[in-house]
């Protein structure tokens, strides 16, 4: 191995941490959501809405059905509460991270 090739290898090794740092920054881009906001995790079409405004729902209860990539996905409530807002209609196309339904927590009665 010649002296020139050793220097090339050192240059490549010295630039590697810069590339890794850029990657870490790229992967830290997230969208913060509020409690009770139910959002589309993938672009698709709303097939069915299972709830109405003012209806009480439990955590894990299906709120709507989203068709995406040849699959039907039930979108469920993330909390126990009451449906506050429905931002979608049957047949509507939605984008990733669109807020579909908002559920507000209902205070529980303490014994």
C-alpha positions as CSV (number, residue, x, y, z in Angstrom):
1,X,0.0,0.0,0.0
2,X,1.4,3.4,-0.9
3,X,1.4,6.5,1.2
4,X,-1.3,8.1,-0.9
5,X,-3.8,5.3,-0.3
6,X,-3.3,5.5,3.5
7,X,-4.1,9.2,3.4
8,X,-7.3,8.5,1.4
9,X,-8.5,6.0,4.0
10,X,-7.8,8.5,6.8
11,X,-9.9,11.1,5.0
12,X,-12.8,8.8,4.7
13,X,-12.6,7.7,8.3
14,X,-12.6,11.3,9.5
15,X,-15.8,12.2,7.6
16,X,-17.8,9.2,8.8
17,X,-19.0,10.8,12.2
18,X,-20.3,13.9,10.3
19,X,-22.5,11.6,8.2
20,X,-23.8,9.7,11.2
21,X,-24.6,13.0,13.0
22,X,-26.7,14.2,10.0
23,X,-28.6,10.9,10.0
24,X,-29.4,11.2,13.7
25,X,-30.9,14.7,13.2
26,X,-33.0,13.4,10.2
27,X,-34.5,10.6,12.3
28,X,-35.6,12.9,15.1
29,X,-38.3,14.7,13.1
30,X,-41.6,13.7,14.8
31,X,-45.0,15.3,14.9
32,X,-46.2,15.9,18.4
33,X,-49.9,15.2,18.9
34,X,-52.3,16.1,21.7
35,X,-53.9,13.5,23.9
36,X,-57.2,12.3,22.3
37,X,-56.3,13.4,18.8
38,X,-56.7,10.4,16.5
39,X,-54.7,10.8,13.3
40,X,-54.1,9.0,10.0
41,X,-50.9,7.0,10.2
42,X,-50.9,6.5,6.4
43,X,-52.6,8.3,3.5
44,X,-55.9,6.6,2.5
45,X,-59.7,6.8,2.1
46,X,-62.2,6.8,4.9
47,X,-64.6,3.8,4.4
48,X,-66.8,4.1,7.5
49,X,-67.2,6.2,10.6
50,X,-68.4,4.2,13.6
51,X,-69.1,7.1,16.1
52,X,-71.0,10.3,16.3
53,X,-70.2,13.6,18.0
54,X,-70.9,13.5,21.7
55,X,-70.7,9.7,21.9
56,X,-68.7,8.1,24.8
57,X,-65.9,5.8,23.7
58,X,-63.4,3.6,25.5
59,X,-59.7,3.3,24.8
60,X,-59.2,0.8,21.9
61,X,-62.8,1.2,20.6
62,X,-62.9,1.5,16.7
63,X,-63.8,5.1,15.6
64,X,-63.4,4.8,11.8
65,X,-62.1,2.6,9.0
66,X,-59.3,3.7,6.8
67,X,-58.6,2.0,3.5
68,X,-54.9,2.2,2.5
69,X,-52.6,0.0,0.5
70,X,-55.3,-2.6,-0.3
71,X,-56.1,-3.0,3.5
72,X,-58.9,-1.8,5.7
73,X,-57.5,-0.4,9.0
74,X,-59.7,0.2,12.0
75,X,-58.6,3.5,13.7
76,X,-59.2,3.2,17.4
77,X,-59.5,5.7,20.3
78,X,-56.4,6.3,22.3
79,X,-58.2,7.3,25.5
80,X,-61.5,6.9,27.3
81,X,-63.7,9.9,26.6
82,X,-66.3,11.7,24.5
83,X,-66.1,12.3,20.8
84,X,-65.6,16.1,20.5
85,X,-64.9,16.7,16.8
86,X,-65.2,14.6,13.7
87,X,-63.0,16.1,10.9
88,X,-63.8,13.5,8.2
89,X,-66.6,12.2,6.0
90,X,-67.2,8.8,4.4
91,X,-65.3,8.5,1.2
92,X,-62.9,11.4,2.0
93,X,-59.2,11.0,1.1
94,X,-56.8,11.9,4.0
95,X,-53.1,12.5,4.2
96,X,-50.7,11.1,6.7
97,X,-50.9,12.9,10.1
98,X,-54.3,14.5,9.4
99,X,-56.3,14.7,12.6
100,X,-59.4,12.5,11.9
101,X,-61.3,12.6,15.2
102,X,-60.7,14.4,18.5
103,X,-61.7,12.7,21.8
104,X,-61.8,14.7,25.0
105,X,-61.2,12.9,28.3
106,X,-64.3,12.7,30.6
107,X,-63.6,13.1,34.3
108,X,-64.4,9.8,36.1
109,X,-66.4,9.8,39.3
110,X,-64.3,9.1,42.3
111,X,-65.8,6.9,45.1
